Structures are given as C-alpha cells and as structure tokens.
Amino acid sequence: MQREQANFQSTRRVRFVKELWSFILEIKASAYLGLKTYFRYPAWIAADIITTPLWILVFILPILLFLPKEMWRNPQVINFFYWAMIMWDIVSAGLWSFGMAIRREQQTGTLEFLFLTNANRAVMFARSIFTRMLTLSISITYMTAIFMLLFGTPISFVNPMGIIAVLLLGLLVSCGFGELYGALVFRFKNVGPVTNILQFVILGISGIFFPITSIPDPYRVISYLSPFTYIADMVRHEAMSLPTLLPVWMEWMLLVLLAVVLNFVGLKTIQWIEKNLKIRGELGAY
C-alpha cells in the first residue's frame, strides 16, 4: 500500500513538472512572438514616439490653461500629469493590447486555428504584456526627457523599486481586465468605437488626470470600483510620496488580489464563451 502511494505521488510530481515546463515554454514562445511582431513593424515604434508628445500637448496644455500660470511649473502638478500619461499606457494596455487581441485574431482569420491547439488561453492572448513591458520602459525614458524639456521640472522617482513593482502589478491587473473585455469582444464580435469610449471613461472615473476627491460624492463610488484607481493611487504614492486612499499595505494587498482574481475570472470567461461558440459553430465567425 505504501509503495503504491509512493508511486502515485511520484507520478503526480512528474506530471506537475511536465505541466510546469510546458507552461514555461508557452510563455517563452508567447514572449518571442510578441516581441518579434513588435519589431517587425518599425513604423509602429516610430508612431508611438512621435504621437506621445502630441498627446501631451492635446491633453495637458488645455488643462494648464485653466490653472494659474504659476502652477505651470509647479513640480507636483507637472509630476501628477506625467504619471497620468504613464497610467494612460497601463489603461490602454488592458483594452487595446489584451482586450483587442481576440479581435485581431478574428480579423486575420487565425482565431479558429489557435483555438484548435491546447495552448493556455491566458498566455495566448496576453502575449502583448511582454511588448508592453518594453514599450512602458521606453515611454518612461523619453517622456521624462519631454516633460523636462517642455516644463523645466524634474520628474519625481521617490521609490524606484516600488514604482517598478506597482507598474508590473498594474500590467497584470490590466491584463485581467483586458481578458474580461476580450471575452466580450469574443462574444459580440464587432465592438466598433466602444474601446475608445471605454478608455476615456476609465481615465475619467479612475482619477488618472485629477484626484478622485474632486468627483462629487454620489459618483465617487464608481471610482472606488475601478481597479485602475488603485494602480494610479499607488504609482503616485511610490513616485511622489502622496497619501493613498486606503492604507498602503491594504492597497498592495488589493492590487495582488485584483491581479489574481481578474486573470482567473477573465480566463474562465473566455473558456466558457469558447465552449458555447464551438457548440453553435460560430468560433471563427466575426
């Protein structure tokens, strides 16, 4: 009996190691595909570098026009806007990189072939997270130079390791949110301008460009329900030492919990919709 139990446990360990190794290989292949696709189109990289300063001018300068001129070089105001632009990248990652990944596969006609494989669905549609890590690093570097050039104010990095940890957690939370949104795209196919509309709604309710304390009380509840509210809150805390909405330890725990729960629920939702579409024969249709 003991020998049979030992053999059973040994078999389970071997199976676990094989599954873990298979998962690691899937992540490696996903990262390779994502980065190779990104560098295949230099125009995309150039477009990102060119358009970012334009977005700064379009969004931040009109806001500054409503502020007293002495605030234009106020370090806290400029840093608030700087980290808002970084947070915009996090929000966009969830909707465009992760959420619209299924849509792109639908449009190119490869979705049905991908779902015929046994690859992990989360890894399959979250491959953009690897390119986002790269582009986010690039964005922080050249946006720092742009802000210092435009406003002559140094950018605050009070706790660099804390900032990195929050941004990585933020990407994971955004990935889970994107999986949920991608599941809706998967089900309803053509979402039209909804992605753009939703992006700006999230930027508004999550206190990205202004503190949520400026939102009237009856509507502030919606802000507390947005996961991006806490990412932005922690980014500003680690970068600028600003006070947080909740105790710091609680917000760290909340971000970890959101990263786990949103990715789990997002993956299960995609699998459930996939199963129903296969039954109806609508998997590859769009």
C-alpha positions in Angstrom: 0.0 0.0 0.0 2.8 2.4 0.9 4.7 1.5 -2.2 1.6 2.2 -4.4 1.1 5.5 -2.6 4.7 6.5 -3.2 4.4 5.6 -6.9 1.3 7.7 -7.1 2.9 10.7 -5.5 6.0 10.3 -7.8 3.7 10.2 -10.8 1.9 13.3 -9.7 5.3 15.1 -9.2 6.4 14.1 -12.7 3.1 15.3 -14.2 3.4 18.6 -12.3 6.9 19.2 -13.6 5.9 18.4 -17.1 2.9 20.7 -17.0 5.0 23.5 -15.4 7.7 23.1 -18.1 5.1 23.1 -20.8 3.6 26.4 -19.3 7.1 27.9 -19.3 7.7 27.0 -22.9 4.3 28.6 -23.8 5.3 31.8 -22.1 8.7 31.8 -23.8 7.0 31.2 -27.2 4.4 33.9 -26.4 7.1 36.4 -25.5 9.1 35.6 -28.6 6.1 36.1 -30.9 5.0 39.3 -29.2 8.5 40.9 -29.4 9.2 39.6 -32.9 5.8 41.0 -34.1 6.5 44.4 -32.5 10.0 44.8 -34.0 8.7 43.6 -37.4 6.9 46.9 -37.8 9.3 49.8 -37.1 6.6 52.3 -38.2 4.6 51.3 -35.0 7.6 52.2 -32.8 8.1 55.5 -34.6 4.4 56.3 -34.4 4.5 55.7 -30.6 7.5 58.0 -30.2 6.0 60.7 -32.4 2.4 60.7 -31.1 3.2 60.7 -27.4 4.4 64.4 -27.3 1.3 65.2 -29.4 -1.0 63.6 -26.8 0.8 65.6 -24.1 0.1 68.8 -26.0 -3.5 67.8 -26.7 -4.4 66.8 -23.2 -2.2 68.6 -20.7 -1.8 72.0 -22.2 -5.5 72.7 -22.3 -5.8 71.6 -18.7 -2.9 74.0 -17.8 -4.8 76.9 -19.5 -7.4 76.6 -16.7 -4.8 76.8 -14.0 -3.0 79.9 -12.8 0.3 80.5 -14.7 2.4 80.0 -11.5 1.1 76.4 -11.5 2.6 75.7 -14.9 6.0 74.9 -13.4 4.7 73.6 -10.1 6.6 70.3 -9.6 3.6 68.5 -8.0 1.2 69.5 -10.8 3.7 68.5 -13.6 4.6 65.2 -11.9 0.9 64.4 -11.5 0.3 64.8 -15.2 3.5 62.9 -16.0 2.4 59.8 -14.1 -1.1 60.3 -15.5 0.4 59.8 -19.0 2.2 56.6 -17.8 -1.2 55.4 -16.3 -2.8 56.0 -19.7 -0.4 53.5 -21.1 -1.5 51.0 -18.5 -5.2 51.5 -19.3 -4.6 51.3 -23.0 -2.7 48.0 -22.5 -5.8 46.4 -21.0 -8.1 47.5 -23.7 -6.0 47.6 -26.9 -3.2 45.1 -26.3 -5.1 42.4 -24.3 -8.8 43.1 -24.9 -8.5 43.6 -28.6 -6.1 40.6 -29.1 -9.0 38.3 -29.8 -10.5 40.8 -32.3 -7.2 41.0 -34.2 -7.1 37.2 -34.5 -10.7 37.2 -35.7 -9.9 39.8 -38.4 -6.8 37.9 -39.6 -8.7 34.6 -39.7 -6.4 32.8 -37.3 -8.6 32.6 -34.3 -10.2 29.2 -35.0 -6.8 27.7 -35.7 -5.4 29.0 -32.4 -8.4 27.5 -30.5 -7.7 24.1 -32.1 -4.5 23.9 -30.1 -4.2 23.1 -26.4 -2.2 26.2 -25.6 -3.1 28.1 -22.5 -5.7 30.7 -23.4 -4.4 33.3 -21.0 -0.8 33.1 -22.3 -2.1 33.1 -25.9 -3.9 36.4 -25.6 -1.7 38.1 -23.1 1.5 37.9 -25.2 1.3 41.7 -25.5 2.3 42.1 -21.9 5.9 41.4 -22.9 5.9 44.1 -25.5 4.1 46.4 -23.1 6.9 46.0 -20.5 9.3 47.1 -23.2 7.3 50.0 -24.5 6.5 51.2 -21.0 10.2 51.3 -20.2 10.8 53.3 -23.4 7.9 55.6 -22.6 9.2 56.4 -19.1 12.6 57.2 -20.5 11.7 59.6 -23.4 8.6 61.0 -21.7 10.8 62.1 -18.8 13.0 64.0 -21.3 10.0 65.5 -23.0 8.4 66.7 -19.7 11.7 68.2 -18.5 12.1 69.9 -21.9 8.6 71.3 -22.0 8.1 72.3 -18.4 11.6 72.5 -17.0 10.6 70.5 -13.9 12.4 67.3 -12.7 10.3 64.1 -12.5 10.0 62.5 -9.1 11.0 58.9 -8.6 11.0 58.7 -4.8 11.0 54.9 -4.6 12.1 53.4 -8.0 11.7 49.8 -6.9 8.2 50.5 -5.6 7.3 52.1 -8.9 8.5 49.1 -10.8 6.6 46.8 -8.6 3.4 48.8 -8.9 3.7 49.1 -12.7 4.3 45.4 -13.1 1.3 44.6 -10.9 -0.7 47.2 -12.8 0.1 45.5 -16.1 -1.1 42.2 -14.6 -4.3 43.8 -13.3 -4.8 45.5 -16.7 -4.2 42.1 -18.4 -7.0 40.5 -16.4 -9.3 43.4 -17.1 -8.4 43.1 -20.8 -9.2 39.4 -20.7 -12.7 40.2 -19.5 -13.1 42.8 -22.1 -11.7 40.5 -24.7 -14.3 37.8 -23.7 -17.0 40.4 -24.5 -15.3 41.1 -27.9 -15.1 37.3 -28.4 -18.9 37.0 -27.8 -20.2 40.1 -29.6 -17.6 40.4 -32.3 -17.6 43.9 -33.7 -17.4 46.4 -30.8 -17.0 49.5 -33.0 -15.9 52.6 -31.1 -16.7 51.1 -27.7 -13.0 50.5 -27.0 -12.1 54.2 -27.4 -15.1 55.4 -25.4 -14.4 52.9 -22.6 -10.8 54.0 -22.4 -11.7 57.6 -21.8 -14.4 56.7 -19.3 -11.9 54.7 -17.3 -9.4 57.6 -17.4 -12.1 59.9 -16.1 -13.6 57.7 -13.3 -10.2 56.4 -12.1 -8.7 59.8 -11.2 -5.9 59.4 -13.7 -5.6 63.1 -14.6 -7.2 64.6 -11.4 -7.8 63.3 -7.9 -11.0 61.4 -7.4 -11.6 63.6 -4.3 -12.7 66.2 -6.8 -15.5 64.0 -8.0 -18.9 64.6 -6.3 -19.6 62.1 -3.5 -22.6 60.3 -5.2 -20.4 59.5 -8.2 -17.2 58.8 -6.3 -18.4 55.3 -5.5 -17.9 54.3 -9.2 -14.3 55.5 -8.9 -13.7 53.2 -6.0 -14.9 50.2 -8.1 -12.3 50.8 -10.8 -9.1 48.7 -10.4 -7.2 51.5 -12.2 -8.0 53.9 -9.4 -5.7 52.0 -7.0 -2.9 51.5 -9.6 -2.8 55.2 -10.2 -3.0 55.9 -6.4 -0.1 53.6 -5.6 2.0 54.9 -8.6 1.7 58.5 -7.3 2.4 57.3 -3.7 5.6 55.5 -4.7 6.7 58.2 -7.1 5.7 61.4 -5.3 5.0 60.3 -1.7 1.4 61.4 -2.0 -1.1 60.0 0.6 -3.2 57.0 -0.6 -6.9 56.5 -0.5 -6.5 53.3 1.7 -3.7 52.3 4.0 -0.6 51.5 1.9 -0.4 47.8 2.9 -4.1 47.4 2.1 -3.7 48.8 -1.4 -0.7 46.5 -2.0 -2.8 43.5 -1.0 -5.7 44.8 -3.1 -3.5 45.1 -6.2 -2.2 41.5 -5.8 -5.8 40.2 -5.2 -7.1 42.1 -8.3 -4.2 40.7 -10.4 -5.1 37.1 -9.4 -8.9 37.4 -9.4 -9.3 39.3 -12.7 -6.9 37.0 -14.6 -8.7 33.9 -13.2 -12.2 35.2 -14.0 -11.1 36.5 -17.4 -9.6 33.2 -18.4 -12.7 31.2 -17.2 -15.0 33.6 -19.0 -13.0 33.2 -22.3 -13.2 29.4 -21.9 -16.9 29.5 -21.2 -17.6 31.6 -24.3 -15.3 29.5 -26.4 -17.2 26.4 -25.4 -20.6 28.0 -26.3 -19.3 29.3 -29.6 -18.0 25.9 -30.5 -21.4 24.3 -29.8 -23.0 26.8 -32.1 -20.3 26.6 -34.8 -19.5 30.4 -34.5 -16.0 30.2 -33.2 -14.3 31.7 -36.3 -17.1 34.0 -37.4 -16.9 37.7 -37.0 
